[in-house]
Amino acid sequence: EEGAEPTAASLRTRGYVAALESCGIPLQAALCVGDVPWNRAGGQAAIESLISDGVQFDAIVGFNDALALGALTALHSAGMRVPEDVAVIGFDDIEESAYVVPALTTVDAGLPWVAERAVELLCARLEGSETGHAPAAEIAPWHLVVRDSA
């Protein structure tokens, strides 16, 4: 929606599309699962739907680790091997990601930095030392955590 505040879903979708474009890969709408709950059940249901519809894919990008963990369950139930048949990556690097089999490759989004920065900005506002303007967009120090699923 024009002018609406960005959501995690809209920002991650934009990032996904931009990454595809930068690699010269066309976006395939059939591979994009619509609005699902961002939990394990949502990830499992989304992948089960793709499989039952006969959609061919060799990689899954979960917009959070819970979605990716649900995808792992659906793939295992369908007899598909990770990462040999399908690579899977999540986002957020929750603790469970390191302990599932196969361990989930994920993006560590720098949440401790985000929390620290948010507290800094709040304290500045409370102390009256802020400039009155919202700070320019800042990018958290993220990194890829490569594990067994991709």
N, CA, C and O atoms as a GROMACS GRO file, in nm:
protein
  600
    1GLU      N    1   0.084  -0.118   0.000
    1GLU     CA    2   0.000   0.000   0.000
    1GLU      C    3   0.088   0.124   0.000
    1GLU      O    4   0.178   0.136   0.083
    2GLU      N    5   0.064   0.214  -0.091
    2GLU     CA    6   0.142   0.336  -0.108
    2GLU      C    7   0.143   0.418   0.020
    2GLU      O    8   0.037   0.446   0.077
    3GLY      N    9   0.261   0.456   0.067
    3GLY     CA   10   0.274   0.541   0.184
    3GLY      C   11   0.266   0.466   0.316
    3GLY      O   12   0.289   0.525   0.422
    4ALA      N   13   0.235   0.338   0.312
    4ALA     CA   14   0.226   0.262   0.436
    4ALA      C   15   0.366   0.235   0.490
    4ALA      O   16   0.463   0.229   0.415
    5GLU      N   17   0.375   0.219   0.622
    5GLU     CA   18   0.502   0.184   0.684
    5GLU      C   19   0.546   0.048   0.634
    5GLU      O   20   0.464  -0.043   0.620
    6PRO      N   21   0.675   0.032   0.606
    6PRO     CA   22   0.722  -0.098   0.560
    6PRO      C   23   0.711  -0.204   0.670
    6PRO      O   24   0.731  -0.175   0.788
    7THR      N   25   0.680  -0.325   0.629
    7THR     CA   26   0.672  -0.437   0.722
    7THR      C   27   0.792  -0.528   0.698
    7THR      O   28   0.861  -0.515   0.597
    8ALA      N   29   0.816  -0.620   0.790
    8ALA     CA   30   0.924  -0.717   0.769
    8ALA      C   31   0.900  -0.792   0.639
    8ALA      O   32   0.993  -0.816   0.562
    9ALA      N   33   0.774  -0.830   0.614
    9ALA     CA   34   0.743  -0.905   0.491
    9ALA      C   35   0.773  -0.821   0.367
    9ALA      O   36   0.832  -0.871   0.272
   10SER      N   37   0.732  -0.696   0.367
   10SER     CA   38   0.754  -0.613   0.248
   10SER      C   39   0.903  -0.586   0.227
   10SER      O   40   0.950  -0.585   0.114
   11LEU      N   41   0.976  -0.562   0.334
   11LEU     CA   42   1.119  -0.536   0.321
   11LEU      C   43   1.193  -0.661   0.274
   11LEU      O   44   1.282  -0.652   0.190
   12ARG      N   45   1.158  -0.775   0.329
   12ARG     CA   46   1.226  -0.898   0.290
   12ARG      C   47   1.188  -0.939   0.148
   12ARG      O   48   1.270  -0.995   0.075
   13THR      N   49   1.065  -0.911   0.107
   13THR     CA   50   1.025  -0.937  -0.031
   13THR      C   51   1.106  -0.849  -0.126
   13THR      O   52   1.156  -0.897  -0.227
   14ARG      N   53   1.118  -0.721  -0.093
   14ARG     CA   54   1.197  -0.630  -0.176
   14ARG      C   55   1.341  -0.678  -0.187
   14ARG      O   56   1.400  -0.674  -0.295
   15GLY      N   57   1.398  -0.722  -0.076
   15GLY     CA   58   1.534  -0.772  -0.077
   15GLY      C   59   1.550  -0.896  -0.162
   15GLY      O   60   1.648  -0.911  -0.234
   16TYR      N   61   1.452  -0.986  -0.153
   16TYR     CA   62   1.453  -1.110  -0.232
   16TYR      C   63   1.448  -1.078  -0.381
   16TYR      O   64   1.526  -1.132  -0.460
   17VAL      N   65   1.356  -0.990  -0.419
   17VAL     CA   66   1.341  -0.952  -0.560
   17VAL      C   67   1.468  -0.882  -0.610
   17VAL      O   68   1.513  -0.908  -0.721
   18ALA      N   69   1.523  -0.793  -0.529
   18ALA     CA   70   1.646  -0.722  -0.569
   18ALA      C   71   1.762  -0.820  -0.586
   18ALA      O   72   1.842  -0.804  -0.678
   19ALA      N   73   1.772  -0.919  -0.498
   19ALA     CA   74   1.879  -1.018  -0.509
   19ALA      C   75   1.865  -1.099  -0.637
   19ALA      O   76   1.964  -1.125  -0.706
   20LEU      N   77   1.743  -1.139  -0.669
   20LEU     CA   78   1.721  -1.211  -0.795
   20LEU      C   79   1.761  -1.125  -0.913
   20LEU      O   80   1.833  -1.171  -1.002
   21GLU      N   81   1.715  -1.001  -0.914
   21GLU     CA   82   1.746  -0.910  -1.024
   21GLU      C   83   1.896  -0.890  -1.039
   21GLU      O   84   1.947  -0.886  -1.151
   22SER      N   85   1.968  -0.876  -0.927
   22SER     CA   86   2.113  -0.852  -0.935
   22SER      C   87   2.187  -0.972  -0.992
   22SER      O   88   2.298  -0.958  -1.042
   23CYS      N   89   2.125  -1.089  -0.984
   23CYS     CA   90   2.185  -1.210  -1.040
   23CYS      C   91   2.129  -1.245  -1.177
   23CYS      O   92   2.166  -1.346  -1.236
   24GLY      N   93   2.039  -1.160  -1.230
   24GLY     CA   94   1.980  -1.186  -1.360
   24GLY      C   95   1.881  -1.301  -1.361
   24GLY      O   96   1.859  -1.364  -1.464
   25ILE      N   97   1.822  -1.329  -1.245
   25ILE     CA   98   1.725  -1.439  -1.234
   25ILE      C   99   1.584  -1.380  -1.234
   25ILE      O  100   1.553  -1.296  -1.149
   26PRO      N  101   1.499  -1.422  -1.328
   26PRO     CA  102   1.363  -1.367  -1.330
   26PRO      C  103   1.280  -1.419  -1.213
   26PRO      O  104   1.293  -1.535  -1.172
   27LEU      N  105   1.196  -1.333  -1.160
   27LEU     CA  106   1.104  -1.372  -1.053
   27LEU      C  107   0.998  -1.464  -1.112
   27LEU      O  108   0.936  -1.430  -1.213
   28GLN      N  109   0.976  -1.579  -1.050
   28GLN     CA  110   0.873  -1.673  -1.095
   28GLN      C  111   0.761  -1.674  -0.991
   28GLN      O  112   0.777  -1.727  -0.881
   29ALA      N  113   0.649  -1.618  -1.028
   29ALA     CA  114   0.537  -1.603  -0.934
   29ALA      C  115   0.493  -1.736  -0.875
   29ALA      O  116   0.452  -1.742  -0.759
   30ALA      N  117   0.500  -1.844  -0.953
   30ALA     CA  118   0.457  -1.976  -0.904
   30ALA      C  119   0.540  -2.022  -0.785
   30ALA      O  120   0.496  -2.106  -0.706
   31LEU      N  121   0.661  -1.969  -0.772
   31LEU     CA  122   0.749  -2.008  -0.662
   31LEU      C  123   0.727  -1.925  -0.536
   31LEU      O  124   0.780  -1.958  -0.430
   32CYS      N  125   0.651  -1.818  -0.548
   32CYS     CA  126   0.629  -1.728  -0.435
   32CYS      C  127   0.499  -1.766  -0.365
   32CYS      O  128   0.391  -1.758  -0.423
   33VAL      N  129   0.512  -1.806  -0.241
   33VAL     CA  130   0.396  -1.844  -0.162
   33VAL      C  131   0.340  -1.717  -0.100
   33VAL      O  132   0.416  -1.635  -0.048
   34GLY      N  133   0.211  -1.701  -0.106
   34GLY     CA  134   0.145  -1.580  -0.058
   34GLY      C  135   0.151  -1.563   0.092
   34GLY      O  136   0.244  -1.608   0.158
   35ASP      N  137   0.053  -1.499   0.142
   35ASP     CA  138   0.044  -1.463   0.283
   35ASP      C  139   0.018  -1.588   0.368
   35ASP      O  140  -0.091  -1.645   0.365
   36VAL      N  141   0.120  -1.630   0.442
   36VAL     CA  142   0.106  -1.744   0.534
   36VAL      C  143   0.154  -1.700   0.671
   36VAL      O  144   0.234  -1.607   0.682
   37PRO      N  145   0.105  -1.764   0.775
   37PRO     CA  146   0.157  -1.730   0.909
   37PRO      C  147   0.308  -1.757   0.916
   37PRO      O  148   0.356  -1.857   0.863
   38TRP      N  149   0.381  -1.669   0.979
   38TRP     CA  150   0.526  -1.681   0.988
   38TRP      C  151   0.564  -1.774   1.103
   38TRP      O  152   0.630  -1.734   1.198
   39ASN      N  153   0.519  -1.900   1.092
   39ASN     CA  154   0.552  -2.000   1.193
   39ASN      C  155   0.581  -2.132   1.123
   39ASN      O  156   0.573  -2.141   1.000
   40ARG      N  157   0.615  -2.235   1.201
   40ARG     CA  158   0.651  -2.364   1.143
   40ARG      C  159   0.536  -2.423   1.062
   40ARG      O  160   0.556  -2.475   0.953
   41ALA      N  161   0.415  -2.414   1.117
   41ALA     CA  162   0.299  -2.469   1.046
   41ALA      C  163   0.278  -2.397   0.913
   41ALA      O  164   0.244  -2.462   0.813
   42GLY      N  165   0.299  -2.267   0.909
   42GLY     CA  166   0.286  -2.191   0.785
   42GLY      C  167   0.388  -2.234   0.682
   42GLY      O  168   0.356  -2.249   0.564
   43GLY      N  169   0.512  -2.254   0.725
   43GLY     CA  170   0.617  -2.299   0.635
   43GLY      C  171   0.590  -2.439   0.582
   43GLY      O  172   0.611  -2.466   0.464
   44GLN      N  173   0.544  -2.526   0.670
   44GLN     CA  174   0.514  -2.663   0.628
   44GLN      C  175   0.399  -2.663   0.527
   44GLN      O  176   0.407  -2.728   0.423
   45ALA      N  177   0.293  -2.590   0.558
   45ALA     CA  178   0.176  -2.585   0.469
   45ALA      C  179   0.212  -2.525   0.333
   45ALA      O  180   0.165  -2.573   0.229
   46ALA      N  181   0.295  -2.422   0.332
   46ALA     CA  182   0.334  -2.357   0.207
   46ALA      C  183   0.408  -2.455   0.116
   46ALA      O  184   0.381  -2.461  -0.004
   47ILE      N  185   0.501  -2.530   0.172
   47ILE     CA  186   0.580  -2.623   0.090
   47ILE      C  187   0.495  -2.743   0.050
   47ILE      O  188   0.508  -2.792  -0.063
   48GLU      N  189   0.410  -2.791   0.137
   48GLU     CA  190   0.320  -2.900   0.100
   48GLU      C  191   0.231  -2.858  -0.016
   48GLU      O  192   0.203  -2.938  -0.105
   49SER      N  193   0.188  -2.732  -0.017
   49SER     CA  194   0.105  -2.680  -0.125
   49SER      C  195   0.182  -2.677  -0.257
   49SER      O  196   0.130  -2.718  -0.361
   50LEU      N  197   0.306  -2.630  -0.253
   50LEU     CA  198   0.388  -2.628  -0.375
   50LEU      C  199   0.408  -2.768  -0.428
   50LEU      O  200   0.397  -2.792  -0.548
   51ILE      N  201   0.438  -2.862  -0.339
   51ILE     CA  202   0.462  -3.000  -0.380
   51ILE      C  203   0.335  -3.060  -0.440
   51ILE      O  204   0.340  -3.124  -0.545
   52SER      N  205   0.220  -3.039  -0.373
   52SER     CA  206   0.095  -3.098  -0.424
   52SER      C  207   0.052  -3.034  -0.557
   52SER      O  208  -0.016  -3.098  -0.637
   53ASP      N  209   0.092  -2.909  -0.580
   53ASP     CA  210   0.062  -2.841  -0.707
   53ASP      C  211   0.160  -2.879  -0.818
   53ASP      O  212   0.144  -2.836  -0.932
   54GLY      N  213   0.260  -2.960  -0.784
   54GLY     CA  214   0.358  -3.002  -0.884
   54GLY      C  215   0.460  -2.897  -0.922
   54GLY      O  216   0.527  -2.910  -1.025
   55VAL      N  217   0.474  -2.793  -0.839
   55VAL     CA  218   0.571  -2.688  -0.867
   55VAL      C  219   0.712  -2.744  -0.843
   55VAL      O  220   0.739  -2.803  -0.738
   56GLN      N  221   0.799  -2.725  -0.940
   56GLN     CA  222   0.938  -2.772  -0.928
   56GLN      C  223   1.024  -2.662  -0.867
   56GLN      O  224   1.016  -2.546  -0.909
   57PHE      N  225   1.105  -2.697  -0.769
   57PHE     CA  226   1.195  -2.601  -0.706
   57PHE      C  227   1.315  -2.674  -0.651
   57PHE      O  228   1.309  -2.794  -0.623
   58ASP      N  229   1.426  -2.600  -0.636
   58ASP     CA  230   1.546  -2.662  -0.581
   58ASP      C  231   1.604  -2.580  -0.465
   58ASP      O  232   1.711  -2.613  -0.413
   59ALA      N  233   1.533  -2.475  -0.425
   59ALA     CA  234   1.577  -2.396  -0.311
   59ALA      C  235   1.456  -2.328  -0.247
   59ALA      O  236   1.357  -2.299  -0.312
   60ILE      N  237   1.469  -2.304  -0.117
   60ILE     CA  238   1.364  -2.235  -0.041
   60ILE      C  239   1.430  -2.125   0.041
   60ILE      O  240   1.530  -2.148   0.109
   61VAL      N  241   1.372  -2.006   0.034
   61VAL     CA  242   1.413  -1.895   0.118
   61VAL      C  243   1.297  -1.868   0.213
   61VAL      O  244   1.192  -1.819   0.172
   62GLY      N  245   1.317  -1.899   0.340
   62GLY     CA  246   1.216  -1.869   0.441
   62GLY      C  247   1.240  -1.728   0.493
   62GLY      O  248   1.353  -1.695   0.529
   63PHE      N  249   1.137  -1.646   0.498
   63PHE     CA  250   1.155  -1.509   0.544
   63PHE      C  251   1.180  -1.501   0.694
   63PHE      O  252   1.210  -1.393   0.746
   64ASN      N  253   1.170  -1.613   0.764
   64ASN     CA  254   1.223  -1.626   0.899
   64ASN      C  255   1.258  -1.773   0.920
   64ASN      O  256   1.223  -1.859   0.839
   65ASP      N  257   1.327  -1.801   1.029
   65ASP     CA  258   1.371  -1.938   1.053
   65ASP      C  259   1.254  -2.032   1.080
   65ASP      O  260   1.260  -2.149   1.044
   66ALA      N  261   1.148  -1.983   1.144
   66ALA     CA  262   1.033  -2.070   1.172
   66ALA      C  263   0.972  -2.122   1.042
   66ALA      O  264   0.940  -2.241   1.033
   67LEU      N  265   0.956  -2.037   0.943
   67LEU     CA  266   0.906  -2.081   0.813
   67LEU      C  267   0.999  -2.185   0.752
   67LEU      O  268   0.953  -2.286   0.699
   68ALA      N  269   1.129  -2.160   0.758
   68ALA     CA  270   1.226  -2.253   0.701
   68ALA      C  271   1.225  -2.387   0.774
   68ALA      O  272   1.241  -2.491   0.712
   69LEU      N  273   1.206  -2.385   0.906
   69LEU     CA  274   1.200  -2.510   0.982
   69LEU      C  275   1.077  -2.590   0.943
   69LEU      O  276   1.084  -2.712   0.930
   70GLY      N  277   0.964  -2.523   0.923
   70GLY     CA  278   0.844  -2.591   0.875
   70GLY      C  279   0.865  -2.649   0.736
   70GLY      O  280   0.816  -2.758   0.706
   71ALA      N  281   0.938  -2.576   0.652
   71ALA     CA  282   0.970  -2.625   0.518
   71ALA      C  283   1.054  -2.753   0.526
   71ALA      O  284   1.031  -2.847   0.450
   72LEU      N  285   1.150  -2.758   0.619
   72LEU     CA  286   1.231  -2.879   0.637
   72LEU      C  287   1.143  -2.999   0.669
   72LEU      O  288   1.165  -3.109   0.618
   73THR      N  289   1.043  -2.978   0.754
   73THR     CA  290   0.951  -3.086   0.790
   73THR      C  291   0.875  -3.135   0.668
   73THR      O  292   0.863  -3.256   0.646
   74ALA      N  293   0.823  -3.042   0.588
   74ALA     CA  294   0.747  -3.080   0.468
   74ALA      C  295   0.835  -3.155   0.369
   74ALA      O  296   0.792  -3.254   0.310
   75LEU      N  297   0.956  -3.109   0.351
   75LEU     CA  298   1.048  -3.176   0.258
   75LEU      C  299   1.082  -3.316   0.304
   75LEU      O  300   1.084  -3.410   0.224
   76HIS      N  301   1.108  -3.331   0.433
   76HIS     CA  302   1.138  -3.463   0.489
   76HIS      C  303   1.019  -3.558   0.469
   76HIS      O  304   1.037  -3.673   0.428
   77SER      N  305   0.899  -3.509   0.498
   77SER     CA  306   0.777  -3.591   0.482
   77SER      C  307   0.757  -3.634   0.336
   77SER      O  308   0.702  -3.741   0.310
   78ALA      N  309   0.800  -3.549   0.243
   78ALA     CA  310   0.784  -3.579   0.100
   78ALA      C  311   0.900  -3.664   0.046
   78ALA      O  312   0.902  -3.697  -0.072
   79GLY      N  313   0.994  -3.700   0.133
   79GLY     CA  314   1.107  -3.782   0.089
   79GLY      C  315   1.214  -3.705   0.013
   79GLY      O  316   1.295  -3.765  -0.057
   80MET      N  317   1.214  -3.574   0.027
   80MET     CA  318   1.314  -3.492  -0.042
   80MET      C  319   1.431  -3.468   0.053
   80MET      O  320   1.413  -3.445   0.173
   81ARG      N  321   1.552  -3.474  -0.003
   81ARG     CA  322   1.673  -3.459   0.077
   81ARG      C  323   1.722  -3.315   0.076
   81ARG      O  324   1.721  -3.248  -0.028
   82VAL      N  325   1.764  -3.269   0.193
   82VAL     CA  326   1.818  -3.134   0.209
   82VAL      C  327   1.965  -3.149   0.248
   82VAL      O  328   1.994  -3.218   0.347
   83PRO      N  329   2.058  -3.091   0.176
   83PRO     CA  330   2.044  -2.997   0.065
   83PRO      C  331   2.054  -3.063  -0.073
   83PRO      O  332   2.053  -2.993  -0.174
   84GLU      N  333   2.066  -3.195  -0.080
   84GLU     CA  334   2.089  -3.260  -0.208
   84GLU      C  335   1.980  -3.231  -0.311
   84GLU      O  336   2.011  -3.203  -0.427
   85ASP      N  337   1.854  -3.238  -0.270
   85ASP     CA  338   1.741  -3.211  -0.362
   85ASP      C  339   1.696  -3.066  -0.355
   85ASP      O  340   1.667  -3.004  -0.458
   86VAL      N  341   1.691  -3.012  -0.234
   86VAL     CA  342   1.643  -2.875  -0.213
   86VAL      C  343   1.729  -2.809  -0.105
   86VAL      O  344   1.744  -2.864   0.004
   87ALA      N  345   1.784  -2.693  -0.136
   87ALA     CA  346   1.857  -2.614  -0.037
   87ALA      C  347   1.757  -2.528   0.039
   87ALA      O  348   1.658  -2.482  -0.018
   88VAL      N  349   1.781  -2.506   0.167
   88VAL     CA  350   1.689  -2.426   0.250
   88VAL      C  351   1.769  -2.325   0.330
   88VAL      O  352   1.873  -2.358   0.388
   89ILE      N  353   1.720  -2.202   0.332
   89ILE     CA  354   1.781  -2.097   0.413
   89ILE      C  355   1.670  -2.022   0.485
   89ILE      O  356   1.561  -2.003   0.432
   90GLY      N  357   1.700  -1.981   0.607
   90GLY     CA  358   1.606  -1.902   0.686
   90GLY      C  359   1.662  -1.763   0.712
   90GLY      O  360   1.757  -1.719   0.647
   91PHE      N  361   1.602  -1.695   0.807
   91PHE     CA  362   1.641  -1.559   0.840
   91PHE      C  363   1.612  -1.536   0.987
   91PHE      O  364   1.500  -1.559   1.032
   92ASP      N  365   1.708  -1.491   1.062
   92ASP     CA  366   1.701  -1.451   1.204
   92ASP      C  367   1.800  -1.526   1.291
   92ASP      O  368   1.835  -1.476   1.398
   93ASP      N  369   1.846  -1.643   1.251
   93ASP     CA  370   1.940  -1.723   1.328
   93ASP      C  371   1.891  -1.748   1.470
   93ASP      O  372   1.962  -1.720   1.567
   94ILE      N  373   1.770  -1.803   1.481
   94ILE     CA  374   1.722  -1.842   1.613
   94ILE      C  375   1.802  -1.964   1.661
   94ILE      O  376   1.857  -2.038   1.580
   95GLU      N  377   1.808  -1.983   1.790
   95GLU     CA  378   1.891  -2.089   1.847
   95GLU      C  379   1.860  -2.227   1.790
   95GLU      O  380   1.952  -2.305   1.763
   96GLU      N  381   1.733  -2.258   1.771
   96GLU     CA  382   1.693  -2.389   1.722
   96GLU      C  383   1.754  -2.422   1.586
   96GLU      O  384   1.773  -2.539   1.554
   97SER      N  385   1.786  -2.321   1.507
   97SER     CA  386   1.840  -2.342   1.373
   97SER      C  387   1.969  -2.422   1.373
   97SER      O  388   1.998  -2.495   1.278
   98ALA      N  389   2.047  -2.407   1.477
   98ALA     CA  390   2.174  -2.479   1.486
   98ALA      C  391   2.156  -2.625   1.528
   98ALA      O  392   2.248  -2.705   1.513
   99TYR      N  393   2.037  -2.660   1.580
   99TYR     CA  394   2.019  -2.792   1.641
   99TYR      C  395   1.925  -2.885   1.566
   99TYR      O  396   1.907  -2.999   1.607
  100VAL      N  397   1.865  -2.839   1.456
  100VAL     CA  398   1.783  -2.928   1.374
  100VAL      C  399   1.874  -3.006   1.281
  100VAL      O  400   1.991  -2.970   1.262
  101VAL      N  401   1.821  -3.112   1.224
  101VAL     CA  402   1.898  -3.194   1.129
  101VAL      C  403   1.826  -3.192   0.996
  101VAL      O  404   1.712  -3.238   0.988
  102PRO      N  405   1.889  -3.140   0.890
  102PRO     CA  406   2.020  -3.076   0.890
  102PRO      C  407   2.013  -2.937   0.953
  102PRO      O  408   1.908  -2.871   0.950
  103ALA      N  409   2.125  -2.893   1.010
  103ALA     CA  410   2.130  -2.760   1.070
  103ALA      C  411   2.098  -2.656   0.962
  103ALA      O  412   2.144  -2.667   0.849
  104LEU      N  413   2.020  -2.556   1.001
  104LEU     CA  414   1.966  -2.458   0.906
  104LEU      C  415   2.065  -2.346   0.876
  104LEU      O  416   2.114  -2.280   0.967
  105THR      N  417   2.094  -2.326   0.747
  105THR     CA  418   2.166  -2.208   0.702
  105THR      C  419   2.071  -2.091   0.718
  105THR      O  420   1.952  -2.102   0.686
  106THR      N  421   2.121  -1.979   0.766
  106THR     CA  422   2.034  -1.867   0.798
  106THR      C  423   2.110  -1.735   0.789
  106THR      O  424   2.232  -1.734   0.776
  107VAL      N  425   2.036  -1.626   0.797
  107VAL     CA  426   2.095  -1.494   0.802
  107VAL      C  427   2.081  -1.441   0.944
  107VAL      O  428   1.971  -1.434   0.998
  108ASP      N  429   2.193  -1.406   1.003
  108ASP     CA  430   2.193  -1.339   1.133
  108ASP      C  431   2.173  -1.192   1.103
  108ASP      O  432   2.261  -1.126   1.047
  109ALA      N  433   2.058  -1.140   1.140
  109ALA     CA  434   2.019  -1.004   1.104
  109ALA      C  435   2.074  -0.897   1.197
  109ALA      O  436   2.038  -0.780   1.184
  110GLY      N  437   2.161  -0.934   1.290
  110GLY     CA  438   2.221  -0.835   1.379
  110GLY      C  439   2.124  -0.780   1.482
  110GLY      O  440   2.130  -0.662   1.515
  111LEU      N  441   2.034  -0.864   1.532
  111LEU     CA  442   1.932  -0.815   1.626
  111LEU      C  443   1.988  -0.755   1.754
  111LEU      O  444   1.929  -0.658   1.803
  112PRO      N  445   2.097  -0.806   1.812
  112PRO     CA  446   2.151  -0.736   1.930
  112PRO      C  447   2.190  -0.591   1.898
  112PRO      O  448   2.168  -0.501   1.980
  113TRP      N  449   2.249  -0.568   1.780
  113TRP     CA  450   2.283  -0.432   1.740
  113TRP      C  451   2.157  -0.347   1.725
  113TRP      O  452   2.153  -0.232   1.769
  114VAL      N  453   2.053  -0.404   1.664
  114VAL     CA  454   1.927  -0.331   1.645
  114VAL      C  455   1.870  -0.290   1.781
  114VAL      O  456   1.827  -0.176   1.799
  115ALA      N  457   1.869  -0.383   1.877
  115ALA     CA  458   1.816  -0.353   2.010
  115ALA      C  459   1.898  -0.243   2.078
  115ALA      O  460   1.843  -0.150   2.136
  116GLU      N  461   2.030  -0.254   2.070
  116GLU     CA  462   2.117  -0.154   2.130
  116GLU      C  463   2.096  -0.017   2.066
  116GLU      O  464   2.089   0.084   2.136
  117ARG      N  465   2.085  -0.014   1.935
  117ARG     CA  466   2.065   0.113   1.864
  117ARG      C  467   1.930   0.174   1.898
  117ARG      O  468   1.918   0.296   1.914
  118ALA      N  469   1.826   0.089   1.910
  118ALA     CA  470   1.694   0.139   1.947
  118ALA      C  471   1.696   0.202   2.086
  118ALA      O  472   1.635   0.307   2.107
  119VAL      N  473   1.766   0.139   2.180
  119VAL     CA  474   1.776   0.195   2.315
  119VAL      C  475   1.853   0.327   2.312
  119VAL      O  476   1.815   0.422   2.380
  120GLU      N  477   1.961   0.334   2.234
  120GLU     CA  478   2.037   0.459   2.220
  120GLU      C  479   1.946   0.572   2.171
  120GLU      O  480   1.949   0.682   2.226
  121LEU      N  481   1.867   0.545   2.067
  121LEU     CA  482   1.779   0.647   2.011
  121LEU      C  483   1.670   0.688   2.110
  121LEU      O  484   1.637   0.806   2.122
  122LEU      N  485   1.616   0.590   2.182
  122LEU     CA  486   1.514   0.620   2.282
  122LEU      C  487   1.573   0.705   2.394
  122LEU      O  488   1.511   0.803   2.436
  123CYS      N  489   1.691   0.669   2.443
  123CYS     CA  490   1.755   0.748   2.549
  123CYS      C  491   1.783   0.890   2.503
  123CYS      O  492   1.763   0.985   2.578
  124ALA      N  493   1.829   0.905   2.378
  124ALA     CA  494   1.854   1.039   2.325
  124ALA      C  495   1.725   1.120   2.321
  124ALA      O  496   1.726   1.240   2.351
  125ARG      N  497   1.615   1.055   2.285
  125ARG     CA  498   1.486   1.125   2.281
  125ARG      C  499   1.443   1.167   2.421
  125ARG      O  500   1.397   1.279   2.443
  126LEU      N  501   1.458   1.075   2.517
  126LEU     CA  502   1.418   1.104   2.655
  126LEU      C  503   1.504   1.214   2.717
  126LEU      O  504   1.455   1.294   2.797
  127GLU      N  505   1.632   1.218   2.680
  127GLU     CA  506   1.723   1.320   2.732
  127GLU      C  507   1.710   1.453   2.657
  127GLU      O  508   1.767   1.554   2.698
  128GLY      N  509   1.634   1.452   2.547
  128GLY     CA  510   1.616   1.573   2.469
  128GLY      C  511   1.735   1.607   2.381
  128GLY      O  512   1.743   1.719   2.330
  129SER      N  513   1.826   1.513   2.362
  129SER     CA  514   1.944   1.542   2.281
  129SER      C  515   1.928   1.499   2.136
  129SER      O  516   2.024   1.506   2.059
  130GLU      N  517   1.808   1.456   2.098
  130GLU     CA  518   1.787   1.418   1.958
  130GLU      C  519   1.768   1.543   1.874
  130GLU      O  520   1.740   1.650   1.927
  131THR      N  521   1.782   1.530   1.746
  131THR     CA  522   1.773   1.645   1.655
  131THR      C  523   1.629   1.679   1.619
  131THR      O  524   1.604   1.784   1.559
  132GLY      N  525   1.534   1.593   1.652
  132GLY     CA  526   1.396   1.618   1.615
  132GLY      C  527   1.357   1.547   1.488
  132GLY      O  528   1.239   1.544   1.453
  133HIS      N  529   1.452   1.492   1.419
  133HIS     CA  530   1.426   1.421   1.295
  133HIS      C  531   1.454   1.272   1.315
  133HIS      O  532   1.541   1.234   1.393
  134ALA      N  533   1.380   1.192   1.244
  134ALA     CA  534   1.409   1.049   1.247
  134ALA      C  535   1.546   1.026   1.184
  134ALA      O  536   1.580   1.091   1.085
  135PRO      N  537   1.624   0.935   1.241
  135PRO     CA  538   1.757   0.910   1.181
  135PRO      C  539   1.744   0.851   1.042
  135PRO      O  540   1.644   0.787   1.009
  136ALA      N  541   1.846   0.873   0.962
  136ALA     CA  542   1.850   0.811   0.829
  136ALA      C  543   1.846   0.660   0.846
  136ALA      O  544   1.885   0.609   0.951
  137ALA      N  545   1.800   0.592   0.746
  137ALA     CA  546   1.796   0.446   0.752
  137ALA      C  547   1.936   0.392   0.783
  137ALA      O  548   2.035   0.437   0.726
  138GLU      N  549   1.940   0.298   0.872
  138GLU     CA  550   2.065   0.235   0.909
  138GLU      C  551   2.053   0.086   0.879
  138GLU      O  552   1.945   0.028   0.889
  139ILE      N  553   2.163   0.026   0.843
  139ILE     CA  554   2.163  -0.116   0.812
  139ILE      C  555   2.239  -0.190   0.920
  139ILE      O  556   2.355  -0.159   0.949
  140ALA      N  557   2.173  -0.286   0.980
  140ALA     CA  558   2.235  -0.365   1.086
  140ALA      C  559   2.348  -0.450   1.028
  140ALA      O  560   2.345  -0.486   0.911
  141PRO      N  561   2.447  -0.480   1.110
  141PRO     CA  562   2.559  -0.564   1.064
  141PRO      C  563   2.517  -0.711   1.057
  141PRO      O  564   2.534  -0.786   1.154
  142TRP      N  565   2.464  -0.751   0.944
  142TRP     CA  566   2.414  -0.888   0.924
  142TRP      C  567   2.525  -0.976   0.868
  142TRP      O  568   2.625  -0.927   0.816
  143HIS      N  569   2.505  -1.108   0.879
  143HIS     CA  570   2.596  -1.201   0.813
  143HIS      C  571   2.528  -1.335   0.791
  143HIS      O  572   2.434  -1.372   0.860
  144LEU      N  573   2.579  -1.406   0.692
  144LEU     CA  574   2.527  -1.537   0.657
  144LEU      C  575   2.590  -1.641   0.749
  144LEU      O  576   2.712  -1.643   0.768
  145VAL      N  577   2.506  -1.728   0.806
  145VAL     CA  578   2.552  -1.838   0.891
  145VAL      C  579   2.532  -1.966   0.811
  145VAL      O  580   2.421  -2.018   0.802
  146VAL      N  581   2.640  -2.015   0.753
  146VAL     CA  582   2.632  -2.133   0.666
  146VAL      C  583   2.634  -2.258   0.751
  146VAL      O  584   2.726  -2.282   0.830
  147ARG      N  585   2.530  -2.339   0.733
  147ARG     CA  586   2.522  -2.467   0.802
  147ARG      C  587   2.493  -2.574   0.698
  147ARG      O  588   2.532  -2.558   0.582
  148ASP      N  589   2.427  -2.681   0.735
  148ASP     CA  590   2.414  -2.799   0.648
  148ASP      C  591   2.300  -2.794   0.546
  148ASP      O  592   2.298  -2.876   0.454
  149SER      N  593   2.205  -2.702   0.559
  149SER     CA  594   2.085  -2.708   0.475
  149SER      C  595   2.100  -2.643   0.338
  149SER      O  596   2.010  -2.653   0.255
  150ALA      N  597   2.211  -2.577   0.315
  150ALA     CA  598   2.228  -2.511   0.184
  150ALA      C  599   2.371  -2.527   0.134
  150ALA      O  600   2.404  -2.478   0.026
   0.00000   0.00000   0.00000
